[in-house]
Amino acid sequence: MRAISFFLPSVPAQYNVGSLGGPPATMHGVADVVEGPYSWNLPNVTIRGENPAAVVYTNASTGKTMYSLWTGPEVIVADSVNGPWASVDGTTPGGNPAPLFHNGAFYATTQHTSNIVTSTSLGGPWTVFANITVPWVTKGRREDPFMWIDKRGAWHIINHAYDTSQHDHCGSSTLSAHQFSPDGVEWHMVVPNVEPYGHTVHYDDGTSHTYVRVDNRPHPTPIPHTN
């Protein structure tokens, strides 16, 4: 039957993520529909680094569907969403990557979303595909990207974002950013910034809550597969 998988970092309270270079484990959740409920387990995934991103692609040589998980330090790959997973030799595009697979090549942007790199191989070498220069607040920053291509072929990146000059009214402060491109090369942002998500979360029971901080990570990458 068809199923949905999510991969999320598992961080026990006693661990300092920064000193370890990332969480010590990755959790694998499986559900029949993307809304859940999910059944979670700790597979034999030793990938280091927070926010694992998932990319499903077709191996050009074998025609097989392959599954890959990405963090800053490494990329691991398997021919089943349940593993076993093997580390990919070579180089990675950088820290906190937001990858995708498109027309036979891998593309990725990284933590601060300054460019997009590409390679036909998971292990590189990586070359710059595009530089991302968009209007932004003078004292602001973007981080934690998520990148995708929509059904019309347009590219999108959303980020957690903030303006370091804002010190109060946190419930209405800068929170997120959206860049878009017709081809992945020329990037734009609506000015003034139209944020893709805000501080207030609305729940399906009719309630809502306004949070000081709302991140778009871990990467919201559901993986449809046959369970």
Residue frames relative to the residue before (quaternion, step in Angstrom):
aa qw qx qy qz dx dy dz
M 1.0000 0.0000 0.0000 0.0000 0.00 0.00 0.00
R 0.5639 -0.6013 0.4439 0.3514 3.56 -1.23 0.50
A 0.0176 -0.7925 0.6093 -0.0209 3.56 -1.08 0.76
I 0.3309 -0.7062 0.5906 0.2073 3.54 -1.38 0.24
S 0.1296 -0.7895 0.5964 0.0649 3.58 -0.98 0.88
F 0.0803 -0.7356 0.6684 0.0749 3.52 -1.28 0.66
F 0.1550 -0.7492 0.6334 0.1163 3.58 -1.18 0.63
L 0.0157 0.8096 -0.5816 0.0773 3.56 -0.68 1.16
P 0.5184 -0.6253 0.4675 0.3489 3.61 -1.12 0.55
S 0.2089 -0.7394 0.6263 0.1319 3.53 -1.17 0.69
V 0.0140 -0.8238 0.5643 -0.0523 3.57 -0.55 1.18
P 0.2744 -0.7605 0.5657 0.1623 3.63 -0.27 1.18
A 0.6222 -0.6041 0.3535 0.3507 3.57 -1.01 0.84
Q 0.6784 0.5177 -0.3115 0.4180 3.60 1.03 -0.67
Y 0.6349 0.5467 -0.3404 0.4268 3.61 1.22 -0.19
N 0.2823 -0.7011 0.6279 0.1855 3.52 -1.18 0.71
V 0.3853 -0.7694 0.4551 0.2288 3.57 -0.27 1.28
G 0.6700 0.5255 -0.3139 0.4200 3.57 0.88 -0.93
S 0.6968 0.4777 -0.2878 0.4510 3.60 0.91 -0.86
L 0.6875 0.4756 -0.2829 0.4703 3.58 1.17 -0.52
G 0.4397 -0.6744 0.4752 0.3549 3.56 1.23 -0.38
G 0.7952 -0.2203 0.1120 0.5537 3.58 1.18 0.39
P 0.6673 -0.5008 0.3615 0.4163 3.57 -1.24 0.33
P 0.5027 -0.6880 0.4366 0.2889 3.60 -1.08 0.67
A 0.7993 0.1801 -0.1036 0.5638 3.60 1.19 -0.16
T 0.2459 -0.7372 0.6084 0.1609 3.55 -1.30 0.40
M 0.2829 -0.7709 0.5509 0.1485 3.57 -0.80 1.02
H 0.2030 -0.7601 0.6093 0.0988 3.55 -1.12 0.79
G 0.0720 -0.8074 0.5855 0.0073 3.56 -0.65 1.15
V 0.1091 -0.7952 0.5958 0.0283 3.59 -0.99 0.88
A 0.0611 0.7881 -0.6089 0.0659 3.57 -0.98 0.90
D 0.5696 -0.5934 0.4464 0.3523 3.56 -1.27 0.35
V 0.7740 0.1202 -0.0606 0.6188 3.59 1.18 -0.64
V 0.6531 -0.5683 0.3329 0.3736 3.56 -1.15 0.63
E 0.6408 0.5333 -0.3316 0.4416 3.61 1.14 -0.53
G 0.5074 -0.6452 0.4216 0.3854 3.61 1.24 -0.27
P 0.4936 0.0594 -0.7931 -0.3519 1.47 -2.45 -0.65
Y 0.3865 -0.7289 0.5306 0.1946 3.55 -1.23 0.65
S 0.2717 -0.7008 0.6340 0.1819 3.51 -1.22 0.68
W 0.1610 -0.8359 0.5232 0.0401 3.58 -0.53 1.22
N 0.0390 0.7712 -0.6351 0.0165 3.53 -1.16 0.70
L 0.4073 -0.6761 0.5531 0.2666 3.55 -1.34 0.21
P 0.1642 -0.8117 0.5534 0.0891 3.61 -0.08 1.23
N 0.6042 -0.5452 0.4232 0.3982 3.55 -1.29 0.10
V 0.2961 0.7314 -0.5422 0.2888 3.55 0.49 1.30
T 0.1133 -0.8352 0.5377 0.0222 3.57 -0.41 1.20
I 0.2852 0.7800 -0.5152 0.2118 3.58 1.22 0.35
R 0.2957 -0.7739 0.5440 0.1329 3.57 -0.91 1.02
G 0.6717 0.4798 -0.3628 0.4324 3.56 -0.98 0.81
E 0.4839 -0.6787 0.4721 0.2869 3.53 -1.10 0.69
N 0.8273 0.3002 -0.1872 0.4364 3.53 -1.40 0.14
P 0.0305 0.8164 -0.5760 0.0277 3.64 0.52 1.03
A 0.2029 -0.7660 0.6016 0.1010 3.57 -0.93 0.97
A 0.2552 -0.7870 0.5484 0.1216 3.57 -0.99 0.82
V 0.0119 -0.7663 0.6424 0.0068 3.56 -1.10 0.79
V 0.1707 -0.7541 0.6283 0.0860 3.55 -0.91 1.00
Y 0.0740 0.8080 -0.5773 0.0919 3.58 -0.82 0.98
T 0.4441 -0.6648 0.5277 0.2870 3.55 -1.31 0.21
N 0.4006 -0.6999 0.5399 0.2413 3.56 -0.83 1.02
A 0.4220 -0.7468 0.4565 0.2362 3.58 -0.53 1.19
S 0.6742 0.5119 -0.2953 0.4429 3.60 1.07 -0.68
T 0.8028 0.2931 -0.1298 0.5027 3.58 0.93 -0.94
G 0.4032 -0.7181 0.4735 0.3125 3.59 1.19 -0.46
K 0.5048 0.6673 -0.4142 0.3582 3.59 1.29 0.07
T 0.4683 -0.6275 0.5394 0.3098 3.53 -1.23 0.56
M 0.0968 -0.8049 0.5853 0.0122 3.56 -0.80 1.05
Y 0.2551 -0.7556 0.5904 0.1242 3.55 -1.22 0.67
S 0.0254 -0.8097 0.5861 -0.0127 3.58 -0.85 0.94
L 0.1626 -0.7498 0.6348 0.0920 3.54 -1.22 0.73
W 0.1513 -0.8160 0.5578 0.0138 3.55 -0.85 1.06
T 0.0676 0.7172 -0.6934 -0.0168 3.54 -1.21 0.68
G 0.7270 -0.3852 0.2874 0.4904 3.58 -1.18 -0.26
P 0.7462 0.4486 -0.2586 0.4183 3.61 0.68 -1.02
E 0.8429 -0.0223 0.0745 0.5325 3.62 0.93 -0.72
V 0.2669 -0.6942 0.6364 0.2045 3.49 -1.47 0.14
I 0.0839 -0.7774 0.6206 0.0596 3.57 -0.98 0.83
V 0.1678 -0.8066 0.5660 0.0301 3.54 -1.13 0.70
A 0.0097 0.7777 -0.6283 0.0164 3.58 -1.22 0.60
D 0.4276 -0.6844 0.5162 0.2869 3.57 -1.23 0.38
S 0.7096 0.2818 -0.2409 0.5992 3.55 1.33 0.31
V 0.5343 -0.6302 0.4487 0.3407 3.58 -1.03 0.70
N 0.6677 0.4800 -0.2875 0.4910 3.58 1.27 -0.35
G 0.5746 -0.5957 0.3760 0.4166 3.60 1.27 0.11
P 0.5160 0.0414 -0.7927 -0.3220 1.51 -2.47 -0.55
W 0.3978 -0.7325 0.5198 0.1871 3.55 -1.18 0.74
A 0.1111 -0.7851 0.6076 0.0456 3.55 -1.09 0.79
S 0.4817 -0.6715 0.4848 0.2864 3.57 -1.02 0.82
V 0.3743 -0.7211 0.5438 0.2103 3.58 -1.06 0.81
D 0.3856 -0.7132 0.5365 0.2343 3.57 -0.86 0.96
G 0.6094 0.5615 -0.4186 0.3717 3.55 -1.18 0.56
T 0.6305 -0.5193 0.4149 0.4008 3.55 -1.18 -0.64
T 0.3314 -0.7115 0.5787 0.2213 3.54 -1.28 0.40
P 0.6174 -0.5913 0.3593 0.3741 3.62 -1.13 0.45
G 0.7138 -0.3984 0.2677 0.5100 3.61 1.19 -0.41
G 0.7367 -0.4549 0.2907 0.4073 3.54 -1.33 -0.01
N 0.8621 0.0895 -0.0850 0.4914 3.52 -1.21 0.74
P 0.1173 0.8598 -0.4931 0.0625 3.63 0.84 0.89
A 0.1885 -0.7137 0.6596 0.1417 3.52 -1.34 0.51
P 0.0125 -0.8598 0.5094 -0.0334 3.60 0.07 1.28
L 0.0005 0.7526 -0.6546 -0.0714 3.52 -1.41 0.15
F 0.3224 -0.7094 0.5925 0.2044 3.55 -1.34 0.35
H 0.0960 0.8122 -0.5576 0.1420 3.58 -0.68 1.14
N 0.8569 -0.0667 0.0107 0.5110 3.56 -0.79 1.09
G 0.7684 -0.4180 0.1952 0.4435 3.56 0.84 1.03
A 0.7263 0.3647 -0.2413 0.5303 3.61 1.23 0.16
F 0.4094 -0.6744 0.5588 0.2556 3.53 -1.31 0.46
Y 0.0813 -0.7669 0.6358 0.0300 3.54 -1.11 0.79
A 0.0557 0.8027 -0.5922 0.0435 3.58 -1.09 0.64
T 0.1336 -0.7025 0.6845 0.1418 3.47 -1.30 0.57
T 0.3177 -0.7736 0.5235 0.1632 3.58 -1.16 0.43
Q 0.8799 -0.2007 0.0300 0.4296 3.52 -1.42 0.05
H 0.8292 0.2332 -0.1162 0.4946 3.61 0.62 -1.04
T 0.4419 -0.7654 0.4162 0.2138 3.58 1.27 0.45
S 0.3118 0.7706 -0.5007 0.2413 3.58 0.86 0.93
N 0.8015 -0.0114 -0.0056 0.5978 3.59 1.21 -0.40
I 0.3352 -0.6795 0.6003 0.2560 3.54 -1.40 -0.06
V 0.1400 -0.7783 0.6074 0.0756 3.56 -0.91 0.93
T 0.1628 -0.7993 0.5751 0.0624 3.55 -1.21 0.50
S 0.0499 0.7648 -0.6415 0.0326 3.54 -1.30 0.50
T 0.4163 -0.6822 0.5327 0.2785 3.57 -1.15 0.54
S 0.7154 0.3607 -0.2240 0.5549 3.58 1.33 -0.14
L 0.5590 -0.6195 0.4372 0.3354 3.58 -1.04 0.77
G 0.7294 0.4307 -0.2325 0.4780 3.57 1.08 -0.67
G 0.5870 -0.5818 0.3709 0.4235 3.58 1.25 0.21
P 0.4999 0.0445 -0.8005 -0.3276 1.53 -2.46 -0.56
W 0.3906 -0.7243 0.5333 0.1961 3.54 -1.23 0.69
T 0.0926 -0.7813 0.6160 0.0390 3.56 -0.98 0.89
V 0.5519 -0.6142 0.4459 0.3454 3.56 -1.18 0.56
F 0.2436 -0.7712 0.5796 0.0993 3.55 -0.80 1.12
A 0.7953 -0.0997 0.1002 0.5896 3.58 1.01 -0.82
N 0.2930 -0.6946 0.6213 0.2136 3.52 -1.25 0.54
I 0.2588 -0.7776 0.5580 0.1304 3.57 -0.95 0.91
T 0.0913 0.7749 -0.6134 0.1225 3.53 -0.42 1.29
V 0.1325 0.7939 -0.5758 0.1439 3.57 -0.41 1.23
P 0.6026 -0.5406 0.4183 0.4119 3.62 -1.17 0.42
W 0.0844 0.7926 -0.5990 0.0766 3.56 -0.98 0.78
V 0.6217 -0.5374 0.3945 0.4111 3.57 -1.16 0.46
T 0.6284 -0.5969 0.3524 0.3529 3.56 -1.03 0.88
K 0.7976 0.2570 -0.1227 0.5318 3.56 0.92 -0.90
G 0.4949 0.6824 -0.4122 0.3456 3.57 1.16 0.47
R 0.1067 -0.7786 0.6070 0.1185 3.51 -1.32 0.13
R 0.2769 -0.7179 0.6158 0.1698 3.47 -1.30 0.54
E 0.0820 0.7798 -0.6184 0.0531 3.56 -1.12 0.67
D 0.8023 0.3284 -0.2067 0.4536 3.56 -1.37 -0.04
P 0.0812 0.8515 -0.5151 0.0555 3.63 0.65 1.03
F 0.0723 -0.7180 0.6829 0.1133 3.50 -1.41 0.32
M 0.0961 -0.8290 0.5508 -0.0123 3.60 -0.67 1.14
W 0.1127 0.7847 -0.6051 0.0735 3.56 -1.06 0.77
I 0.3334 -0.6900 0.6022 0.2240 3.55 -1.39 0.27
D 0.3327 -0.7678 0.5107 0.1975 3.59 -0.71 1.04
K 0.7276 -0.4660 0.2899 0.4116 3.57 -1.31 0.16
R 0.6534 0.4857 -0.3175 0.4862 3.60 1.25 -0.25
G 0.5767 -0.6142 0.3614 0.3994 3.57 1.31 -0.01
A 0.5061 0.6355 -0.4349 0.3884 3.60 1.25 0.15
W 0.3635 -0.7274 0.5481 0.1960 3.56 -1.08 0.81
H 0.0581 -0.7910 0.6089 0.0107 3.57 -1.12 0.72
I 0.0314 -0.7471 0.6622 0.0477 3.55 -1.25 0.58
I 0.0671 -0.7563 0.6474 0.0661 3.56 -0.99 0.86
N 0.1323 -0.7975 0.5877 0.0340 3.54 -1.15 0.73
H 0.4379 -0.5302 0.6237 0.3716 3.44 -1.42 0.18
A 0.0111 0.8155 -0.5764 0.0515 3.60 -0.89 0.91
Y 0.0254 0.7963 -0.6043 0.0030 3.55 -1.21 0.44
D 0.3231 -0.7127 0.5955 0.1819 3.52 -1.34 0.49
T 0.3566 -0.7852 0.4687 0.1914 3.58 -0.43 1.21
S 0.5972 0.5537 -0.3773 0.4409 3.61 1.24 -0.07
Q 0.6151 0.5388 -0.3452 0.4606 3.60 1.27 -0.18
H 0.0442 -0.8427 0.5356 -0.0329 3.58 -0.59 1.19
D 0.7717 0.2074 -0.1516 0.5818 3.60 1.23 -0.10
H 0.7469 0.3494 -0.3013 0.4788 3.57 -1.35 0.07
C 0.0580 0.8651 -0.4954 0.0529 3.54 0.98 0.92
G 0.6232 0.5706 -0.3452 0.4086 3.60 1.08 -0.58
S 0.7580 0.2889 -0.1898 0.5532 3.59 1.27 -0.21
S 0.4202 0.7166 -0.4607 0.3124 3.59 1.23 0.29
T 0.6901 -0.4469 0.3624 0.4390 3.57 -1.33 0.20
L 0.0526 -0.8397 0.5399 -0.0238 3.57 -0.79 1.00
S 0.8292 0.0423 0.0359 0.5562 3.60 0.93 -0.83
A 0.1761 -0.7769 0.5975 0.0919 3.56 -1.29 0.33
H 0.1377 -0.7780 0.6103 0.0573 3.56 -1.20 0.62
Q 0.0589 -0.7616 0.6453 0.0106 3.55 -0.82 1.09
F 0.0497 -0.8071 0.5882 0.0094 3.59 -1.05 0.70
S 0.0817 -0.7978 0.5972 -0.0123 3.55 -1.20 0.67
P 0.4472 -0.6897 0.4875 0.2945 3.62 -0.99 0.68
D 0.8233 0.1974 -0.0547 0.5293 3.57 1.17 -0.57
G 0.5634 -0.6088 0.3861 0.4036 3.62 1.25 0.02
V 0.6680 0.4922 -0.2920 0.4757 3.59 1.27 -0.15
E 0.7756 0.2414 -0.1211 0.5705 3.58 0.82 -1.01
W 0.1155 -0.8430 0.5254 0.0022 3.58 -0.44 1.26
H 0.1258 -0.7923 0.5967 0.0211 3.53 -1.14 0.77
M 0.0842 -0.7475 0.6535 0.0839 3.52 -1.37 0.33
V 0.4630 -0.6584 0.5102 0.3031 3.58 -0.97 0.82
V 0.1004 -0.7863 0.6089 0.0288 3.57 -0.91 0.97
P 0.4435 -0.2493 -0.8427 0.1760 1.59 -1.50 2.00
N 0.7051 -0.5126 0.3023 0.3857 3.52 -1.24 0.64
V 0.1640 -0.7413 0.6447 0.0892 3.56 -0.92 1.01
E 0.2489 -0.8201 0.4991 0.1277 3.56 -0.31 1.24
P 0.4767 -0.7035 0.4494 0.2754 3.61 -0.90 0.91
Y 0.7864 0.0075 -0.0296 0.6169 3.59 1.19 -0.42
G 0.2933 -0.7818 0.5341 0.1321 3.54 -1.18 0.63
H 0.7537 -0.4232 0.2863 0.4134 3.55 -1.33 -0.20
T 0.7061 0.4649 -0.2630 0.4649 3.59 1.11 -0.62
V 0.1785 -0.7736 0.6043 0.0673 3.55 -0.80 1.11
H 0.1880 -0.7769 0.5950 0.0840 3.57 -0.83 1.05
Y 0.2450 -0.7942 0.5465 0.1029 3.56 -0.73 1.10
D 0.6069 -0.6093 0.3760 0.3451 3.56 -1.17 0.59
D 0.6145 0.5208 -0.3701 0.4629 3.62 1.23 -0.03
G 0.6348 -0.5666 0.3130 0.4219 3.57 1.29 0.23
T 0.6007 0.5545 -0.3656 0.4451 3.60 1.23 -0.15
S 0.1226 -0.7763 0.6119 0.0884 3.57 -1.29 0.21
H 0.0898 -0.7766 0.6208 0.0591 3.54 -1.27 0.37
T 0.2746 -0.7498 0.5812 0.1570 3.56 -1.02 0.85
Y 0.1636 -0.8056 0.5680 0.0409 3.55 -0.69 1.19
V 0.5522 -0.5923 0.4672 0.3550 3.56 -1.17 0.56
R 0.8056 0.0665 0.0103 0.5886 3.57 0.97 -0.88
V 0.0063 0.7678 -0.6402 0.0252 3.55 -1.02 0.90
D 0.1556 -0.7996 0.5757 0.0708 3.58 -0.50 1.17
N 0.3966 -0.6971 0.5392 0.2572 3.55 -1.22 0.51
R 0.6396 0.4942 -0.3264 0.4900 3.58 1.26 0.28
P 0.4111 -0.0493 -0.9090 -0.0477 1.67 -2.33 0.84
H 0.7091 -0.4579 0.3111 0.4367 3.55 -1.25 0.48
P 0.3080 -0.7608 0.5362 0.1972 3.61 -0.68 1.00
T 0.2490 0.8017 -0.4951 0.2239 3.56 0.49 1.22
P 0.0972 -0.7931 0.5995 0.0454 3.62 -0.06 1.22
I 0.1987 -0.7859 0.5773 0.0981 3.59 -0.97 0.83
P 0.2364 -0.7567 0.5890 0.1571 3.63 -0.43 1.13
H 0.1593 0.7810 -0.5909 0.1243 3.59 -0.98 0.79
T 0.5161 -0.5951 0.5015 0.3577 3.54 -1.33 0.09
N 0.3030 -0.7860 0.5160 0.1553 3.55 -0.61 1.14
